Amino acid sequence: MIKEYSNINKIRLPFIVWIVLISTLVSSIGGRFFEYSIASIGWLIPLIVSIPIILINPGRIRFPIFIWLPWICLVLIYLVFAQAPHALHRTVMMLCPLIVGIAVSKTRIEEQDLQSFIKLLRYVGIGFCVVIILKAGIVVTGMLPARTGLAAESMTGTLLCSLFVTNYVFGRKRDLGWWAAFAAIPYIALTRTAMVAAGLSLPLTFAPMKIFKRFFFSFIVVIIAIPLFYTERVQSKMFYSGRGTLSEVHPDNPDFATSGRIALWDAMGKAIDEEPYFGHGANASEPFVSMLTGGLAHPHNDWLRLEYDYGYFGMGVFALSFIMQLLHILKRAKNSTGETKILFYAGASTILSFVLFMFSDNIILYAAFFGNLQFMILGLAYAAYATRMRSDEMFSQDVTVKKRIRIRW
C-alpha cells in the first residue's frame, strides 16, 4: 500500500478539484445565499470554473468525449426547439458533471497527487458527516429523526461508499470502516433507495474482489439489513400503517408508502405512449408533473423523465453512453496501476449507484451532490493515466536516444 501524505498542507491538487469538493461540502449545508439556493451555487461555480479551463488549449482533454458526443448533440438540439420553461437551466444541469470531468481531465496529475486526493476526501468526508449529524438534529435530541430532508446528502454518502470500498479491495483494510460510516448516512437520512445502493456498493463493486468475499459481504449486508428493515423508523417510512413485511414491499400493495409516485408514474407512462420515440421536448416533464401534483416539479424517476422528454431514442442514447463509458473505464482500469487504477474502479462503481438512484429520484439534476464528484473522479483517473503514458513515452524516447548514441560510439 502506497504511503499517504501525513499533512493536509502537502496536498497539491488542481484548483478545479478544490472547487468541486468545497462546493459539494457547502451544498450539503443547505440554505440560501441572498435569493439563490446554496445547492444551486454548488453546481454553478464548478461549471463556471470548468468552462475556461476547457477552452484554453482544448487539445489536452483526456476525457473520452466521443462517448458522450451523441448525447450532448441530442440535448442541445432539443434545447433549440424547447418550449417548456426552465429548459436551458435543466439542460445545463444535466451536462454540468460531464463538463467538470472534461476540465479535470486536462490537468497534469501524478500518483502522489492522487494519494493526496484520497486523503483529502477523508477530511471532506469527516466534515460531511458532521453536517449530516447537525442537520439531522442528533446532537440536540440524542435520537435519530423520524423524518429528514437529506435525500441529496445520502447520494453523496453512497458515492463515497464506492470509493472506500475500492480502497478496501486494494489492501486498505481500515477503509472498510469508512465505508460503514458512509453507508450509515442513508439510514440516518431514512432514504430507501440510498440504503439499498449503499449496501450493494460493497458486494457489487467493480473492483476485482474475490467471489467468496462477494458472497460473504452479501450475506453480512442482508443480515444487517433485515433487522434494520423492521425498526420503527424504517417501518413507518415503508408502510402507511407503520407495519409490514418484506413480502409486502411492492407497488400493488396499497399500504406500501410511495407518496403518490406510482400514480404519477402511471400517468407519465400513458403520456409517454403519446410520443414514445422522440418524446415531448426538453424539460417537458416538469410542467406535466407540476400540473398533476400541484407542487412537485420532478417525477422522482429519471428514466421516466428521459423517456417523457427525449423518448425511447433519447433515453437509449443516454443509457448507451453510460454503458460505453463503463466499458471504457474498465478497459483503462486493467491497464493502470496504483491510485489511478483505484479511481477508475471507484468511478465505475459509482455508475451502479447512479443507475439505481435514477429509478426513484432526480439524481441527474443533483450535480452538486453526486454528478460533479462522480465525473471529477473519472477526470482525475483519465488525467493520471495520460500523465503516466506521457512519462512512459518520454522515458522510451530517452532510452532510444541513448542506445543510438552508444551505437554511434
Number of C-alpha atoms within 10 A of each C-alpha: 9 11 7 14 15 10 10 11 8 10 17 15 18 15 12 21 23 15 18 24 22 15 24 26 23 19 22 25 16 16 12 13 11 7 6 10 13 20 24 18 18 26 26 18 15 27 25 13 16 23 15 12 19 19 11 11 10 13 9 16 22 23 24 16 15 11 16 20 11 15 20 18 11 16 21 16 13 21 19 12 11 19 14 17 13 14 20 15 11 17 18 17 21 18 21 26 27 24 25 32 31 29 32 30 28 26 24 18 23 18 18 16 21 24 19 20 20 18 18 19 16 15 11 16 20 15 14 22 19 12 18 21 16 12 18 21 15 14 11 9 9 8 11 17 15 14 15 14 12 19 19 23 28 31 28 26 25 28 31 26 32 32 29 28 30 29 25 20 20 17 11 14 13 11 19 17 13 20 26 16 16 24 27 20 26 26 20 22 25 24 22 18 20 30 21 19 26 27 25 21 25 28 21 18 22 23 27 11 17 11 10 9 13 15 13 12 17 16 13 13 17 13 11 11 14 11 10 14 18 16 11 13 18 20 19 17 21 24 19 15 12 15 17 17 11 10 7 15 14 12 13 9 12 11 17 20 20 17 10 9 16 14 13 15 17 11 14 20 15 12 17 23 13 11 17 18 16 18 25 23 24 28 26 21 26 21 17 20 20 14 12 14 15 10 9 14 15 19 24 19 19 21 21 22 27 25 27 32 25 29 21 20 16 22 23 15 17 20 15 16 18 17 14 13 19 21 13 15 22 19 12 18 24 12 10 19 14 15 24 27 23 25 28 31 29 29 30 27 25 27 19 19 24 20 17 16 23 18 16 19 22 18 25 23 22 22 29 32 28 27 28 28 25 26 25 26 28 27 30 33 33 30 27 27 27 22 19 19 13 12 12 12 12 12 12 12 12 11 12 12 12 12 12 10 10 9 8 7 6
